[in-house]
Amino acid sequence: MGRTVEPRLLRGLRDILPEQMHARQWIIDTIRGVYENYGYVPLSTPAIEYLDVLSGSAGEETQKELFEVVGPAQEKLGLRFDQTVPLARVVAQYRDLPRPFRRYQVSPVWRMEMRPNEKRGRFREFTQFDIDAVGVKSDIADVEMITAMCDTMAALKTGPFRVRVSSRRVLNLLLPYAGIDPDRAHDVFRVLDKLEKLGAEKIRLELTTGYKDESGAPIRGLGFSDAQVDRIDEFLAIQGDRRDDVLAQVREQFRDVEGAEVELDALEAMSQTLHTLGYGDDQVVFDPRLARGLAYYTGSVFECVLEDLPTFGAIGGGGRYDDLVLRFSGEKVPAVGTSFGVDRLLIALFELGRVPVRKSTAQVLVSVFDRKMMDDYVAMTYELRRAGVRTELYLGNPRRVGKQIEYGDKYEVPIVVIYASDEKAKGIVQIKDMAIGRERTAEIADRDAWKAERPGQFEVPRDQLIPAVQKLLREIEGEV
Amino acid sequence: MGRTVEPRLLRGLRDILPEQMHARQWIIDTIRGVYENYGYVPLSTPAIEYLDVLSGSAGEETQKELFEVVGPAQEKLGLRFDQTVPLARVVAQYRDLPRPFRRYQVSPVWRMEMRPNEKRGRFREFTQFDIDAVGVKSDIADVEMITAMCDTMAALKTGPFRVRVSSRRVLNLLLPYAGIDPDRAHDVFRVLDKLEKLGAEKIRLELTTGYKDESGAPIRGLGFSDAQVDRIDEFLAIQGDRRDDVLAQVREQFRDVEGAEVELDALEAMSQTLHTLGYGDDQVVFDPRLARGLAYYTGSVFECVLEDLPTFGAIGGGGRYDDLVLRFSGEKVPAVGTSFGVDRLLIALFELGRVPVRKSTAQVLVSVFDRKMMDDYVAMTYELRRAGVRTELYLGNPRRVGKQIEYGDKYEVPIVVIYASDEKAKGIVQIKDMAIGRERTAEIADRDAWKAERPGQFEVPRDQLIPAVQKLLREIEGEV
């Protein structure tokens, strides 16, 4: 075979082992439940898109993070970095899709993140779970995105959370207010988006003269005057726990800015609908500072944070992007969407201890005490499976009993079935409740000592195996 | 915005639109149900692996089909072409995983297929759903793979199918029988694997002198003698509907070949276990010609075909690969696995009309007749959702009633709720069963004509909306 290849992964990529996968599957199923309750339909697009479809859609930052791929005839391709750009392509490509087109999609995306950080959930490959409503101008669609985020968080039992809401159109008012050319909107918002990460001081420097970061690399300043930045700072200082209160402050500040009233009235109406539906200030807050990095947003923007992990950053977010389909079809199609970071949610909920932890899929492990009785073990295994009990037959090396019990213990299989020639002669089978006396079992190495004690173990007639296991499972699962 | 970008995909890549996605999700959920019933645990690995991990594991053919990716520091990377090689890497990398390690994984894989063919389900990106048992020598594990395939096909209600089974170790006996050097085993099997695709004549030519294919490209011959190929042909001629019968023919042919008896006894024992468990000759057949292309197989090989689509090719398959982990760890770890092609299954079952077809997720569409009553529509929508009814609020342009009914019709939403100022004044709401009089509705353009007929429509008090919808849904879904 020659020399071996070192088993390893590129930084920022990771394997998700079974214990985390069980939780992850539960997260995905739960989100799917909420999105389907809202009537969204599923869509799948390939990971690989033409490079010109991906590039230029979402701003420079994303452009730099593209993983490029070469096609069989040297076609320039890339891996999708989000699910929104491929959706815009789909809407432009299939003209007979119903409108509104309201779809959900869950799949991995790839970004060549320069500083991946597993603990903070910053990966180079991560799974997003999105809903988007395309062909929808009504603000009710934006409200629906926000309530879907709230309902998902409630269904996941994440503990306290906040959906922070703002609007690019309100943020745009800041430009005339501070005397900044509207053409520079994206530059300004890109910097403001880093407020939480970098702090107010560095933001001010980046808006004015620039500075050197920790590595000594120069960060170019945008060259705004102190007076301009003072006005931005006034705006950034707005905050409050009640949506009405925040809106009043923004109204006061922008009272002389043309066009402010209509935008703020729209936000107020959204807030009112949210209140009527029961989404109060404890769930949804207005945060006028919220920018969200992606260049394609044109209206409302929102993100969701866990109150108990204040420094972890958003675990989901989205906004309105009325111009994205235009790139592909020349047709202006209003759209709004939101996305959960499944892998970020997984990391966060594990850290908070708020996911159901399950190591094994199997509810029963049929152990093998005597290789000559393999036909009996196989028969039991399939009987249990056909009764709907998730069952594993131990197929490792069966020499040592202790090793099989250890294996069941490591995977936390709730029940082990034990059957040797003694049991066969007596027409019985042993059922072992693994939770009882789990500590004891680990200490018992050989079969004789183990047989003497048998913690949590009882016998039933062989033909009562199925009902006895089902009864015990009901008891065990009732306890959880 | 400048010029538009043409919305398009590379050949062999495809979008899966909602109607197919509903069926695909059902396929995945069904397979997952069977695999979990067998007690397999979920695993996820990233799409991107180091190139040296992927290359050289599965033979030349696969090597040529790798999509390469370049990392942030010019690392040589590639997209996985299967889920088995990444699994072998995982087993070598995480030494404290329990053994046996029995995992399932469902994710896309990528192969730079030179002749993609959508109709035959040959894609460049496709999703596989695998189970593998690693650290398992027992043939019972191989039996389990075969029964899991059968149980999956039964759960999917695919109609008649066959799992064809053979063994590389039996195929290996063909080499001494035909006087061929064992070092050339892989060359021979690679050619035999193409038997069904190319026919007996071309196989003979490729084993001997070579030939030119349709494009005129020379296919190199392996240079075996006619006498050698006659012996191979004798072997290839073996067939039969009963496993016992096929085994007897192989026994007869290899009666003088050293080591044949022990291999054939093993196959016979597997067959016996399958019979005992109820997997008869109608589900599992022996086909000694079956080779399966991948270079890493070392023992049993199997694949599953749909009897009603005889030319479609296998929709799943697998085998034993005892040497794959060795590449990464230097440790020999016996393993066996099987894989369904989810996208191939989807295409095949759609062609056979054997998938549940559903266009909408929503069970109810709340239509919008009067923009001033939006608060009422929003309230109804959330009431229905909170009662567990999958509900969509129509958020397209509400000007024309007919357009909304058309929309509900296109998506085949079973129920539309109708509520205008008349209804509000009377304290009622209209419920429309869309299946009744679907044809009539399409012909009715304006509201007055529509109001006169109202096919399949009835009214209930507003406060009876939820129970009335739930009752109608039970009736509709009972009909299916």
Interface residues (C-beta under 8 A of the other chain):
Chain A: M1 T4 V5 E6 P7 R8 L9 L10 L13 R14 D15 I16 L17 P18 M21 H22 R24 Q25 E36 N37 Y38 G39 Y40 V41 P42 L43 S44 T45 P46 A47 I48 E49 Y50 D52 V53 G56 F67 E68 V69 V70 G71 P72 E75 L77 L79 R89 V90 A92 Q93 Y94 L97 P98 R99 P100 R102 R103 P108 W110 M112 M114 R124 E125 A133 G135 V136 K137 S138 I140 A141 V143 E144 T147 T273 T276 L277 D323 L326 R327 F328 S329 G330 K359 S360 T361 A362 Q363 V364 L365 M374 D375 V378 A379 Y382 R385 G388 R390 T391 E392 L393 Y394 L395 G396 N397 Y407 K410 Y411
Chain B: M1 T4 V5 E6 P7 R8 L9 L10 L13 R14 D15 I16 L17 P18 M21 H22 R24 Q25 E36 N37 Y38 G39 Y40 V41 P42 L43 S44 T45 P46 A47 I48 E49 Y50 D52 V53 G56 F67 E68 V69 V70 G71 P72 E75 L77 L79 R89 V90 A92 Q93 Y94 L97 P98 R99 P100 R102 R103 P108 W110 M112 M114 R124 E125 A133 G135 V136 K137 S138 I140 A141 V143 E144 T147 T273 T276 L277 D323 L326 R327 F328 S329 G330 K359 S360 T361 A362 Q363 L365 M374 D375 V378 A379 Y382 R385 G388 R390 T391 E392 L393 Y394 L395 G396 N397 Y407 K410 Y411
